Amino acid sequence: MMKKGKFLLVSGLIVLLVFGGVFFGIKLTSNLGKTDKQITAESADKQLDELYSKIDVTKEKPIKGQIDLDPADAASELPDISKFPLTVEGTGNTTVEIFSSTEKSGKGKEGWLNKVAEDFNASGASGQVTIRSIASGTATEYITSGKSIPDAFAPSNELWGEMVKASGVESNLIEKRLVGNVPGIVISKKKHDQLIEKYGAVNAKTILEAMTEDEFAMGYTDPFASSTGLNFLITGLNAFDNKNVLSDDAVKGFESFQANVPFTASTTLQMREAAKSGMLDGFVLEYQTYTNASDLKDSYEFVPFGVRHDNPLYALGELPAEKVKVLEEFAQFAKQDRYKELAKKDGFNGLEEYQSEMKPLDGSTITSAQKIWKEKKNGTQSIAAVFVADVSGSMDGESLNKLKESLLKGQKYLGKDNSIGLVSYSDDVSINMPIKKFDVNQQSEFVGAVESLQANGGTATYDGIVVAMKMLQDELGKNPDTRPLIFVLSDGDTNQGNSLKAVRPLIEAYKIPVYTIGYNADLKALETISSINEAASINADTDDVVYKIRNLFNVQL
């Protein structure tokens, strides 16, 4: 084997083989009968072994800790509601607060409801409104858990409203539609033409069929948090049994297409970044976002699916008559022609002809569908995840305490069927816990290992990642049908050991997503690591870090 960048002379021929971004220059005779993928894997394994052999790795003796077997308390993990901004604040004697989905209560073309609310408050109506911008899934959690219940709720679609109703919170529909929108699958024009040629039409049903046949690679967003993600889940189940989305046939159908879903994103932004890499043929998005994105309109076709996102308005709880009156006045105010025109300028009220073919579902059915997704989203594929914890001197104090809190609270969402390992690093690297099934014993060792972490020394982040990759490759050797994941918890300030330049080709070759969680961190450095294979990066310097990590684990584990 010669070093990268040199030529190999064999029988008078100069053979230059470049593969995987790892290294090249393999003897011609060693390539006979092998694919590029095999060559890349062999080269990556050799480079990984070489890097690993130069790292001082200590295997720690297991330490058992006291585990908490009580179920997770979702309400306690939600941050204070003040975390989510008031985008309009009413000041009248009778003021109603509305939790509104973010695509209509944000800034610019996502601020339609704010403009309506500001004008309403200045109109001399019998009361005023306050708008709090919060994603529909998150708002539903606050409401159904009882953590924070506003006067009214304006989610993206009716699915969330049904879930609120099923939770026992009194919910009364004030307006079925404040402003029109449609969820859809955004498909590259080339792939769209291919699907037309084969299936004769492109719709949710044919796309799901193509996914089941492994002919179409698409991603979607977390159905616990995203309106479009939840809608796609329901649409998928309904496609396989439109009489009962919870039937065995529906669940088997879901498993068949889910097996060929390469990517589930925590957010729409993460999904769009993944699409830029070219790894996806399509992804879910609302029409309002699609129509405002010129780069998407030029390269992608929009295929609607599921129930419409017509932004209903619900009154919650036993509101006094004067507050109900304000909500009714506000709903009528929003229907004026000038606000319909404003909505069109902002990308709403498009595809008005589209109507859902699905029958209405009750909230308990929708909640059960979410549970099916959580239980079945990985199909028969097992998951092996290694947590890589920074215990360098710069992490001492608050950062390490937050890291421990993140792992100790987040471990309730790791899943008993998954295999988990733990690595810590400073100058050198310690394997605190080898990869094993996350049963009660492994959970106890995880808690004990996390509690015993202490900070000192330098920061060899990429050495920690190398050790994690070595552990995962060894695990894949024993269990090939395993999806590997790495979670790095760090302040991002690397000053020892391997560099990103040395390790990046391995991360690319193995295609292991590296999720990063930053504590008082160099966030750009961590985001760079995560972006290699389209993973998420979380800023832990907020009071909602446990909530963010819980959502991340919920999607990926």
C-alpha positions as a Python dict, from the first residue, in 0.01 Angstrom:
ca = {
    (1, 'M'): (0, 0, 0),
    (2, 'M'): (146, 337, -98),
    (3, 'K'): (58, 671, 57),
    (4, 'K'): (-222, 890, -73),
    (5, 'G'): (-141, 1100, -379),
    (6, 'K'): (130, 871, -532),
    (7, 'F'): (126, 665, -850),
    (8, 'L'): (159, 288, -863),
    (9, 'L'): (342, 135, -1158),
    (10, 'V'): (219, -215, -1249),
    (11, 'S'): (339, -388, -1568),
    (12, 'G'): (433, -54, -1718),
    (13, 'L'): (91, 97, -1648),
    (14, 'I'): (26, 383, -1408),
    (15, 'V'): (-292, 314, -1216),
    (16, 'L'): (-446, 592, -1014),
    (17, 'L'): (-750, 491, -810),
    (18, 'V'): (-935, 754, -615),
    (19, 'F'): (-1215, 639, -389),
    (20, 'G'): (-1413, 742, -82),
    (21, 'G'): (-1196, 1044, -6),
    (22, 'V'): (-996, 810, 218),
    (23, 'F'): (-685, 705, 25),
    (24, 'F'): (-583, 546, -298),
    (25, 'G'): (-306, 358, -474),
    (26, 'I'): (-417, -6, -435),
    (27, 'K'): (-243, -277, -639),
    (28, 'L'): (-422, -364, -958),
    (29, 'T'): (-432, -733, -870),
    (30, 'S'): (-608, -660, -538),
    (31, 'N'): (-901, -495, -719),
    (32, 'L'): (-1005, -793, -931),
    (33, 'G'): (-1366, -884, -865),
    (34, 'K'): (-1422, -601, -614),
    (35, 'T'): (-1660, -309, -630),
    (36, 'D'): (-1567, 51, -555),
    (37, 'K'): (-1773, 24, -237),
    (38, 'Q'): (-1570, -275, -117),
    (39, 'I'): (-1244, -100, -192),
    (40, 'T'): (-1355, 207, 0),
    (41, 'A'): (-1462, 1, 300),
    (42, 'E'): (-1133, -187, 312),
    (43, 'S'): (-934, 133, 291),
    (44, 'A'): (-1145, 299, 558),
    (45, 'D'): (-1103, 2, 790),
    (46, 'K'): (-726, 12, 751),
    (47, 'Q'): (-709, 384, 814),
    (48, 'L'): (-940, 352, 1114),
    (49, 'D'): (-722, 78, 1262),
    (50, 'E'): (-413, 291, 1204),
    (51, 'L'): (-561, 597, 1376),
    (52, 'Y'): (-704, 389, 1661),
    (53, 'S'): (-367, 221, 1728),
    (54, 'K'): (-208, 559, 1797),
    (55, 'I'): (-467, 664, 2058),
    (56, 'D'): (-419, 585, 2425),
    (57, 'V'): (-748, 406, 2502),
    (58, 'T'): (-845, 297, 2855),
    (59, 'K'): (-1126, 50, 2919),
    (60, 'E'): (-1290, 154, 3244),
    (61, 'K'): (-1432, -88, 3497),
    (62, 'P'): (-1815, -71, 3497),
    (63, 'I'): (-1973, 136, 3774),
    (64, 'K'): (-2337, 75, 3851),
    (65, 'G'): (-2563, 364, 3941),
    (66, 'Q'): (-2913, 394, 4085),
    (67, 'I'): (-3166, 402, 3803),
    (68, 'D'): (-3505, 570, 3811),
    (69, 'L'): (-3771, 335, 3675),
    (70, 'D'): (-4050, 595, 3687),
    (71, 'P'): (-4179, 698, 3344),
    (72, 'A'): (-4051, 1025, 3203),
    (73, 'D'): (-4241, 1337, 3309),
    (74, 'A'): (-4302, 1515, 2980),
    (75, 'A'): (-4447, 1827, 3141),
    (76, 'S'): (-4143, 1883, 3365),
    (77, 'E'): (-3911, 1863, 3063),
    (78, 'L'): (-4090, 2142, 2879),
    (79, 'P'): (-3920, 2480, 2930),
    (80, 'D'): (-4113, 2776, 3065),
    (81, 'I'): (-4359, 2897, 2804),
    (82, 'S'): (-4181, 3235, 2799),
    (83, 'K'): (-3918, 3055, 2587),
    (84, 'F'): (-4156, 3107, 2295),
    (85, 'P'): (-4199, 3473, 2196),
    (86, 'L'): (-4507, 3689, 2198),
    (87, 'T'): (-4511, 3826, 1844),
    (88, 'V'): (-4817, 4043, 1910),
    (89, 'E'): (-4919, 4156, 2257),
    (90, 'G'): (-5271, 4278, 2327),
    (91, 'T'): (-5326, 4544, 2592),
    (92, 'G'): (-5705, 4566, 2617),
    (93, 'N'): (-5919, 4487, 2922),
    (94, 'T'): (-6033, 4169, 2748),
    (95, 'T'): (-5735, 4003, 2583),
    (96, 'V'): (-5715, 3646, 2456),
    (97, 'E'): (-5387, 3464, 2407),
    (98, 'I'): (-5353, 3242, 2098),
    (99, 'F'): (-5084, 2977, 2049),
    (100, 'S'): (-5012, 3002, 1676),
    (101, 'S'): (-4805, 2779, 1446),
    (102, 'T'): (-4484, 2944, 1334),
    (103, 'E'): (-4539, 2962, 956),
    (104, 'K'): (-4800, 3236, 1012),
    (105, 'S'): (-4671, 3405, 1329),
    (106, 'G'): (-4305, 3457, 1245),
    (107, 'K'): (-4131, 3725, 1043),
    (108, 'G'): (-4159, 3845, 685),
    (109, 'K'): (-4370, 3614, 470),
    (110, 'E'): (-4432, 3399, 776),
    (111, 'G'): (-4597, 3681, 970),
    (112, 'W'): (-4947, 3691, 820),
    (113, 'L'): (-5136, 3631, 1145),
    (114, 'N'): (-4927, 3892, 1325),
    (115, 'K'): (-5033, 4158, 1075),
    (116, 'V'): (-5399, 4058, 1110),
    (117, 'A'): (-5370, 4066, 1491),
    (118, 'E'): (-5203, 4407, 1496),
    (119, 'D'): (-5475, 4556, 1278),
    (120, 'F'): (-5745, 4385, 1484),
    (121, 'N'): (-5605, 4529, 1805),
    (122, 'A'): (-5615, 4876, 1651),
    (123, 'S'): (-5965, 4834, 1508),
    (124, 'G'): (-6168, 4915, 1819),
    (125, 'A'): (-6308, 4563, 1856),
    (126, 'S'): (-6453, 4445, 2188),
    (127, 'G'): (-6114, 4302, 2290),
    (128, 'Q'): (-5763, 4231, 2173),
    (129, 'V'): (-5547, 3929, 2095),
    (130, 'T'): (-5198, 3820, 2195),
    (131, 'I'): (-5011, 3587, 1961),
    (132, 'R'): (-4749, 3342, 2087),
    (133, 'S'): (-4544, 3181, 1809),
    (134, 'I'): (-4492, 2811, 1880),
    (135, 'A'): (-4479, 2501, 1661),
    (136, 'S'): (-4804, 2304, 1656),
    (137, 'G'): (-4657, 1985, 1799),
    (138, 'T'): (-4484, 2168, 2083),
    (139, 'A'): (-4795, 2371, 2158),
    (140, 'T'): (-4999, 2051, 2172),
    (141, 'E'): (-4758, 1912, 2433),
    (142, 'Y'): (-4797, 2219, 2654),
    (143, 'I'): (-5174, 2204, 2627),
    (144, 'T'): (-5229, 1829, 2668),
    (145, 'S'): (-4981, 1806, 2958),
    (146, 'G'): (-5147, 2099, 3135),
    (147, 'K'): (-4813, 2283, 3154),
    (148, 'S'): (-4958, 2588, 2978),
    (149, 'I'): (-5309, 2624, 2834),
    (150, 'P'): (-5382, 2944, 2640),
    (151, 'D'): (-5724, 3087, 2562),
    (152, 'A'): (-5703, 2964, 2202),
    (153, 'F'): (-5500, 2747, 1968),
    (154, 'A'): (-5435, 2799, 1595),
    (155, 'P'): (-5232, 2495, 1477),
    (156, 'S'): (-5140, 2424, 1117),
    (157, 'N'): (-5398, 2149, 1079),
    (158, 'E'): (-5694, 1982, 1247),
    (159, 'L'): (-5495, 1675, 1359),
    (160, 'W'): (-5349, 1863, 1654),
    (161, 'G'): (-5688, 2004, 1747),
    (162, 'E'): (-5830, 1652, 1762),
    (163, 'M'): (-5543, 1540, 1985),
    (164, 'V'): (-5609, 1828, 2225),
    (165, 'K'): (-5976, 1736, 2237),
    (166, 'A'): (-5894, 1369, 2306),
    (167, 'S'): (-5665, 1467, 2596),
    (168, 'G'): (-5963, 1597, 2794),
    (169, 'V'): (-5897, 1969, 2745),
    (170, 'E'): (-6222, 2138, 2646),
    (171, 'S'): (-6187, 2248, 2285),
    (172, 'N'): (-6441, 2434, 2073),
    (173, 'L'): (-6390, 2511, 1705),
    (174, 'I'): (-6424, 2882, 1638),
    (175, 'E'): (-6311, 2880, 1275),
    (176, 'K'): (-6231, 2585, 1048),
    (177, 'R'): (-6000, 2794, 831),
    (178, 'L'): (-5810, 3111, 908),
    (179, 'V'): (-5583, 3082, 605),
    (180, 'G'): (-5530, 2808, 347),
    (181, 'N'): (-5225, 2587, 305),
    (182, 'V'): (-5143, 2238, 175),
    (183, 'P'): (-4877, 1983, 276),
    (184, 'G'): (-4687, 1809, 2),
    (185, 'I'): (-4391, 1606, -113),
    (186, 'V'): (-4136, 1810, -304),
    (187, 'I'): (-3981, 1589, -575),
    (188, 'S'): (-3689, 1654, -806),
    (189, 'K'): (-3813, 1712, -1160),
    (190, 'K'): (-3603, 1424, -1296),
    (191, 'K'): (-3743, 1176, -1046),
    (192, 'H'): (-4094, 1314, -1098),
    (193, 'D'): (-4069, 1238, -1471),
    (194, 'Q'): (-3941, 886, -1396),
    (195, 'L'): (-4235, 818, -1167),
    (196, 'I'): (-4481, 948, -1426),
    (197, 'E'): (-4329, 716, -1685),
    (198, 'K'): (-4358, 410, -1461),
    (199, 'Y'): (-4676, 473, -1261),
    (200, 'G'): (-4869, 705, -1493),
    (201, 'A'): (-4935, 950, -1208),
    (202, 'V'): (-4755, 1094, -908),
    (203, 'N'): (-4951, 1110, -585),
    (204, 'A'): (-4912, 992, -228),
    (205, 'K'): (-5015, 638, -318),
    (206, 'T'): (-4769, 595, -606),
    (207, 'I'): (-4490, 758, -407),
    (208, 'L'): (-4546, 518, -118),
    (209, 'E'): (-4546, 230, -365),
    (210, 'A'): (-4218, 352, -513),
    (211, 'M'): (-4072, 382, -164),
    (212, 'T'): (-4179, 28, -79),
    (213, 'E'): (-4005, -94, -396),
    (214, 'D'): (-3691, 104, -298),
    (215, 'E'): (-3726, 320, -610),
    (216, 'F'): (-3771, 650, -430),
    (217, 'A'): (-3565, 794, -144),
    (218, 'M'): (-3742, 1060, 59),
    (219, 'G'): (-3732, 1204, 405),
    (220, 'Y'): (-3992, 1347, 636),
    (221, 'T'): (-4004, 1531, 965),
    (222, 'D'): (-4073, 1418, 1322),
    (223, 'P'): (-4447, 1337, 1349),
    (224, 'F'): (-4441, 1427, 1719),
    (225, 'A'): (-4331, 1783, 1642),
    (226, 'S'): (-4402, 1862, 1276),
    (227, 'S'): (-4747, 1914, 1126),
    (228, 'T'): (-4631, 1793, 785),
    (229, 'G'): (-4451, 1495, 940),
    (230, 'L'): (-4760, 1391, 1137),
    (231, 'N'): (-4976, 1433, 827),
    (232, 'F'): (-4742, 1214, 621),
    (233, 'L'): (-4749, 940, 886),
    (234, 'I'): (-5129, 939, 886),
    (235, 'T'): (-5137, 947, 505),
    (236, 'G'): (-4902, 649, 487),
    (237, 'L'): (-5107, 439, 727),
    (238, 'N'): (-5429, 540, 549),
    (239, 'A'): (-5286, 439, 211),
    (240, 'F'): (-5255, 79, 328),
    (241, 'D'): (-5593, 65, 502),
    (242, 'N'): (-5832, 357, 454),
    (243, 'K'): (-6086, 200, 687),
    (244, 'N'): (-5858, 154, 987),
    (245, 'V'): (-5519, 327, 1000),
    (246, 'L'): (-5426, 118, 1306),
    (247, 'S'): (-5496, -223, 1148),
    (248, 'D'): (-5232, -492, 1099),
    (249, 'D'): (-5237, -425, 723),
    (250, 'A'): (-5177, -54, 780),
    (251, 'V'): (-4888, -122, 1020),
    (252, 'K'): (-4728, -378, 786),
    (253, 'G'): (-4759, -131, 500),
    (254, 'F'): (-4599, 140, 712),
    (255, 'E'): (-4307, -90, 794),
    (256, 'S'): (-4258, -170, 425),
    (257, 'F'): (-4210, 192, 318),
    (258, 'Q'): (-4040, 301, 639),
    (259, 'A'): (-3769, 42, 575),
    (260, 'N'): (-3664, 251, 274),
    (261, 'V'): (-3677, 593, 440),
    (262, 'P'): (-3313, 705, 462),
    (263, 'F'): (-3370, 1014, 671),
    (264, 'T'): (-3607, 1148, 935),
    (265, 'A'): (-3536, 1507, 1032),
    (266, 'S'): (-3609, 1686, 1355),
    (267, 'T'): (-3693, 2009, 1171),
    (268, 'T'): (-3785, 2131, 823),
    (269, 'L'): (-3457, 2328, 812),
    (270, 'Q'): (-3256, 2010, 870),
    (271, 'M'): (-3459, 1838, 599),
    (272, 'R'): (-3388, 2112, 346),
    (273, 'E'): (-3016, 2102, 424),
    (274, 'A'): (-3017, 1727, 360),
    (275, 'A'): (-3193, 1785, 28),
    (276, 'K'): (-2916, 2022, -82),
    (277, 'S'): (-2669, 1734, -58),
    (278, 'G'): (-2861, 1548, -328),
    (279, 'M'): (-2916, 1241, -110),
    (280, 'L'): (-3296, 1265, -132),
    (281, 'D'): (-3533, 1233, -427),
    (282, 'G'): (-3798, 1418, -228),
    (283, 'F'): (-3903, 1552, 109),
    (284, 'V'): (-4210, 1691, 281),
    (285, 'L'): (-4289, 2062, 288),
    (286, 'E'): (-4585, 2300, 306),
    (287, 'Y'): (-4691, 2470, -17),
    (288, 'Q'): (-4655, 2814, 138),
    (289, 'T'): (-4284, 2749, 202),
    (290, 'Y'): (-4236, 2589, -139),
    (291, 'T'): (-4391, 2876, -330),
    (292, 'N'): (-4170, 3129, -149),
    (293, 'A'): (-3849, 2936, -228),
    (294, 'S'): (-3739, 3010, -585),
    (295, 'D'): (-3458, 2754, -568),
    (296, 'L'): (-3711, 2480, -497),
    (297, 'K'): (-3965, 2587, -759),
    (298, 'D'): (-3700, 2573, -1030),
    (299, 'S'): (-3582, 2221, -948),
    (300, 'Y'): (-3872, 2042, -777),
    (301, 'E'): (-4236, 1952, -836),
    (302, 'F'): (-4490, 1978, -554),
    (303, 'V'): (-4725, 1683, -493),
    (304, 'P'): (-4997, 1748, -231),
    (305, 'F'): (-5104, 1485, 21),
    (306, 'G'): (-5305, 1434, 339),
    (307, 'V'): (-5544, 1668, 517),
    (308, 'R'): (-5528, 2036, 431),
    (309, 'H'): (-5333, 2277, 652),
    (310, 'D'): (-5608, 2536, 679),
    (311, 'N'): (-5505, 2670, 1019),
    (312, 'P'): (-5821, 2622, 1229),
    (313, 'L'): (-5887, 2825, 1544),
    (314, 'Y'): (-6001, 2661, 1869),
    (315, 'A'): (-6116, 2811, 2198),
    (316, 'L'): (-5973, 2616, 2493),
    (317, 'G'): (-6116, 2561, 2838),
    (318, 'E'): (-6422, 2726, 2984),
    (319, 'L'): (-6371, 3073, 2844),
    (320, 'P'): (-6593, 3359, 2958),
    (321, 'A'): (-6841, 3477, 2698),
    (322, 'E'): (-6653, 3802, 2635),
    (323, 'K'): (-6336, 3612, 2534),
    (324, 'V'): (-6529, 3382, 2305),
    (325, 'K'): (-6679, 3692, 2144),
    (326, 'V'): (-6331, 3837, 2084),
    (327, 'L'): (-6219, 3514, 1916),
    (328, 'E'): (-6527, 3510, 1691),
    (329, 'E'): (-6470, 3874, 1597),
    (330, 'F'): (-6105, 3803, 1524),
    (331, 'A'): (-6189, 3507, 1298),
    (332, 'Q'): (-6433, 3719, 1098),
    (333, 'F'): (-6182, 4005, 1082),
    (334, 'A'): (-5923, 3774, 928),
    (335, 'K'): (-6163, 3683, 644),
    (336, 'Q'): (-6162, 4033, 492),
    (337, 'D'): (-6050, 4056, 131),
    (338, 'R'): (-5740, 4260, 214),
    (339, 'Y'): (-5613, 3984, 442),
    (340, 'K'): (-5689, 3722, 181),
    (341, 'E'): (-5478, 3923, -63),
    (342, 'L'): (-5202, 3959, 195),
    (343, 'A'): (-5214, 3583, 250),
    (344, 'K'): (-5164, 3520, -122),
    (345, 'K'): (-4863, 3750, -127),
    (346, 'D'): (-4719, 3550, 159),
    (347, 'G'): (-4772, 3220, -25),
    (348, 'F'): (-5093, 3104, 142),
    (349, 'N'): (-5427, 3018, -22),
    (350, 'G'): (-5263, 2826, -305),
    (351, 'L'): (-5384, 2493, -449),
    (352, 'E'): (-5739, 2579, -343),
    (353, 'E'): (-5875, 2295, -554),
    (354, 'Y'): (-5697, 2031, -348),
    (355, 'Q'): (-5917, 1831, -111),
    (356, 'S'): (-5820, 1541, 113),
    (357, 'E'): (-5970, 1199, 44),
    (358, 'M'): (-5905, 1080, 400),
    (359, 'K'): (-6192, 1049, 642),
    (360, 'P'): (-6164, 1253, 965),
    (361, 'L'): (-5978, 1083, 1250),
    (362, 'D'): (-6029, 1126, 1624),
    (363, 'G'): (-5745, 1237, 1848),
    (364, 'S'): (-5692, 904, 2023),
    (365, 'T'): (-5638, 735, 1684),
    (366, 'I'): (-5384, 1000, 1587),
    (367, 'T'): (-5199, 957, 1917),
    (368, 'S'): (-5195, 579, 1863),
    (369, 'A'): (-5050, 636, 1515),
    (370, 'Q'): (-4763, 833, 1672),
    (371, 'K'): (-4696, 541, 1906),
    (372, 'I'): (-4685, 303, 1610),
    (373, 'W'): (-4428, 527, 1447),
    (374, 'K'): (-4210, 530, 1759),
    (375, 'E'): (-4227, 152, 1794),
    (376, 'K'): (-4194, 59, 1426),
    (377, 'K'): (-3991, 334, 1263),
    (378, 'N'): (-3670, 131, 1269),
    (379, 'G'): (-3841, -188, 1151),
    (380, 'T'): (-3625, -494, 1210),
    (381, 'Q'): (-3306, -287, 1199),
    (382, 'S'): (-3131, -250, 1533),
    (383, 'I'): (-2956, 68, 1643),
    (384, 'A'): (-2614, 99, 1801),
    (385, 'A'): (-2525, 440, 1940),
    (386, 'V'): (-2209, 561, 2112),
    (387, 'F'): (-2213, 874, 2327),
    (388, 'V'): (-1884, 1064, 2319),
    (389, 'A'): (-1852, 1293, 2622),
    (390, 'D'): (-1599, 1575, 2649),
    (391, 'V'): (-1442, 1573, 3000),
    (392, 'S'): (-1157, 1814, 2926),
    (393, 'G'): (-1067, 2090, 3170),
    (394, 'S'): (-1266, 2347, 2975),
    (395, 'M'): (-1583, 2151, 3053),
    (396, 'D'): (-1535, 2176, 3429),
    (397, 'G'): (-1824, 2322, 3629),
    (398, 'E'): (-2155, 2420, 3468),
    (399, 'S'): (-2082, 2264, 3127),
    (400, 'L'): (-2006, 1919, 3268),
    (401, 'N'): (-2303, 1942, 3503),
    (402, 'K'): (-2532, 2019, 3210),
    (403, 'L'): (-2379, 1736, 3009),
    (404, 'K'): (-2452, 1491, 3291),
    (405, 'E'): (-2807, 1622, 3331),
    (406, 'S'): (-2863, 1583, 2956),
    (407, 'L'): (-2757, 1218, 2957),
    (408, 'L'): (-2919, 1120, 3285),
    (409, 'K'): (-3257, 1261, 3187),
    (410, 'G'): (-3227, 1174, 2820),
    (411, 'Q'): (-3144, 808, 2887),
    (412, 'K'): (-3512, 737, 2953),
    (413, 'Y'): (-3566, 781, 2580),
    (414, 'L'): (-3285, 556, 2457),
    (415, 'G'): (-3504, 249, 2406),
    (416, 'K'): (-3450, -96, 2554),
    (417, 'D'): (-3407, -258, 2210),
    (418, 'N'): (-3114, -32, 2119),
    (419, 'S'): (-2747, -97, 2193),
    (420, 'I'): (-2563, 184, 2370),
    (421, 'G'): (-2198, 262, 2446),
    (422, 'L'): (-2025, 551, 2625),
    (423, 'V'): (-1683, 707, 2559),
    (424, 'S'): (-1523, 1002, 2737),
    (425, 'Y'): (-1216, 1197, 2636),
    (426, 'S'): (-973, 1466, 2744),
    (427, 'D'): (-601, 1414, 2659),
    (428, 'D'): (-676, 1046, 2602),
    (429, 'V'): (-991, 838, 2552),
    (430, 'S'): (-1176, 610, 2792),
    (431, 'I'): (-1432, 349, 2701),
    (432, 'N'): (-1663, 391, 2999),
    (433, 'M'): (-1915, 143, 2869),
    (434, 'P'): (-1886, -97, 2572),
    (435, 'I'): (-2177, -132, 2332),
    (436, 'K'): (-2449, -357, 2474),
    (437, 'K'): (-2828, -384, 2469),
    (438, 'F'): (-2974, -110, 2684),
    (439, 'D'): (-3140, -338, 2938),
    (440, 'V'): (-3167, -261, 3308),
    (441, 'N'): (-2806, -364, 3376),
    (442, 'Q'): (-2669, -153, 3092),
    (443, 'Q'): (-2888, 137, 3201),
    (444, 'S'): (-2747, 110, 3554),
    (445, 'E'): (-2390, 108, 3419),
    (446, 'F'): (-2471, 406, 3196),
    (447, 'V'): (-2599, 606, 3494),
    (448, 'G'): (-2298, 508, 3704),
    (449, 'A'): (-2052, 597, 3429),
    (450, 'V'): (-2212, 936, 3363),
    (451, 'E'): (-2224, 1025, 3732),
    (452, 'S'): (-1854, 944, 3771),
    (453, 'L'): (-1733, 1172, 3488),
    (454, 'Q'): (-1478, 1431, 3598),
    (455, 'A'): (-1319, 1712, 3396),
    (456, 'N'): (-946, 1774, 3343),
    (457, 'G'): (-682, 1791, 3071),
    (458, 'G'): (-690, 1879, 2701),
    (459, 'T'): (-952, 1821, 2434),
    (460, 'A'): (-902, 1539, 2181),
    (461, 'T'): (-1250, 1539, 2026),
    (462, 'Y'): (-1161, 1359, 1706),
    (463, 'D'): (-976, 1089, 1897),
    (464, 'G'): (-1303, 1028, 2084),
    (465, 'I'): (-1489, 1004, 1752),
    (466, 'V'): (-1230, 760, 1615),
    (467, 'V'): (-1276, 532, 1917),
    (468, 'A'): (-1655, 550, 1879),
    (469, 'M'): (-1629, 460, 1510),
    (470, 'K'): (-1402, 166, 1593),
    (471, 'M'): (-1652, 40, 1851),
    (472, 'L'): (-1936, 73, 1600),
    (473, 'Q'): (-1746, -102, 1319),
    (474, 'D'): (-1670, -390, 1554),
    (475, 'E'): (-2039, -405, 1644),
    (476, 'L'): (-2137, -404, 1276),
    (477, 'G'): (-1900, -695, 1223),
    (478, 'K'): (-2106, -895, 1473),
    (479, 'N'): (-2447, -750, 1377),
    (480, 'P'): (-2440, -626, 1015),
    (481, 'D'): (-2807, -519, 1016),
    (482, 'T'): (-2738, -233, 1256),
    (483, 'R'): (-2772, 141, 1210),
    (484, 'P'): (-2477, 319, 1375),
    (485, 'L'): (-2506, 661, 1540),
    (486, 'I'): (-2265, 886, 1730),
    (487, 'F'): (-2362, 1162, 1973),
    (488, 'V'): (-2081, 1405, 2066),
    (489, 'L'): (-2133, 1621, 2375),
    (490, 'S'): (-1865, 1891, 2391),
    (491, 'D'): (-1768, 2256, 2406),
    (492, 'G'): (-1623, 2209, 2057),
    (493, 'D'): (-1276, 2342, 2139),
    (494, 'T'): (-1036, 2073, 2007),
    (495, 'N'): (-667, 2124, 2089),
    (496, 'Q'): (-513, 1775, 2091),
    (497, 'G'): (-501, 1454, 1896),
    (498, 'N'): (-640, 1401, 1547),
    (499, 'S'): (-782, 1681, 1335),
    (500, 'L'): (-1111, 1702, 1146),
    (501, 'K'): (-910, 1679, 823),
    (502, 'A'): (-775, 1338, 927),
    (503, 'V'): (-1106, 1199, 1053),
    (504, 'R'): (-1355, 1350, 809),
    (505, 'P'): (-1287, 1098, 526),
    (506, 'L'): (-1373, 815, 766),
    (507, 'I'): (-1698, 977, 876),
    (508, 'E'): (-1787, 1021, 509),
    (509, 'A'): (-1687, 667, 411),
    (510, 'Y'): (-1880, 499, 692),
    (511, 'K'): (-2174, 741, 655),
    (512, 'I'): (-2226, 747, 1031),
    (513, 'P'): (-2440, 1046, 1139),
    (514, 'V'): (-2259, 1239, 1412),
    (515, 'Y'): (-2506, 1440, 1622),
    (516, 'T'): (-2347, 1713, 1831),
    (517, 'I'): (-2461, 1884, 2150),
    (518, 'G'): (-2268, 2195, 2248),
    (519, 'Y'): (-2209, 2329, 2601),
    (520, 'N'): (-2075, 2686, 2610),
    (521, 'A'): (-1950, 2571, 2275),
    (522, 'D'): (-1778, 2659, 1954),
    (523, 'L'): (-2102, 2578, 1776),
    (524, 'K'): (-1965, 2621, 1424),
    (525, 'A'): (-1703, 2353, 1484),
    (526, 'L'): (-1971, 2113, 1608),
    (527, 'E'): (-2210, 2202, 1326),
    (528, 'T'): (-1933, 2123, 1077),
    (529, 'I'): (-1899, 1771, 1221),
    (530, 'S'): (-2276, 1713, 1213),
    (531, 'S'): (-2317, 1847, 860),
    (532, 'I'): (-2091, 1577, 712),
    (533, 'N'): (-2372, 1320, 715),
    (534, 'E'): (-2676, 1547, 760),
    (535, 'A'): (-2706, 1512, 1139),
    (536, 'A'): (-2843, 1774, 1378),
    (537, 'S'): (-2647, 2002, 1608),
    (538, 'I'): (-2799, 2129, 1934),
    (539, 'N'): (-2703, 2431, 2142),
    (540, 'A'): (-2725, 2316, 2504),
    (541, 'D'): (-2680, 2664, 2650),
    (542, 'T'): (-3053, 2705, 2693),
    (543, 'D'): (-3306, 2604, 2953),
    (544, 'D'): (-3476, 2366, 2708),
    (545, 'V'): (-3175, 2143, 2641),
    (546, 'V'): (-3337, 1833, 2797),
    (547, 'Y'): (-3647, 1890, 2582),
    (548, 'K'): (-3433, 1928, 2269),
    (549, 'I'): (-3233, 1615, 2346),
    (550, 'R'): (-3548, 1420, 2423),
    (551, 'N'): (-3687, 1515, 2082),
    (552, 'L'): (-3359, 1423, 1913),
    (553, 'F'): (-3352, 1081, 2081),
    (554, 'N'): (-3721, 1033, 2003),
    (555, 'V'): (-3652, 1071, 1631),
    (556, 'Q'): (-3320, 892, 1600),
    (557, 'L'): (-3334, 613, 1860),
}
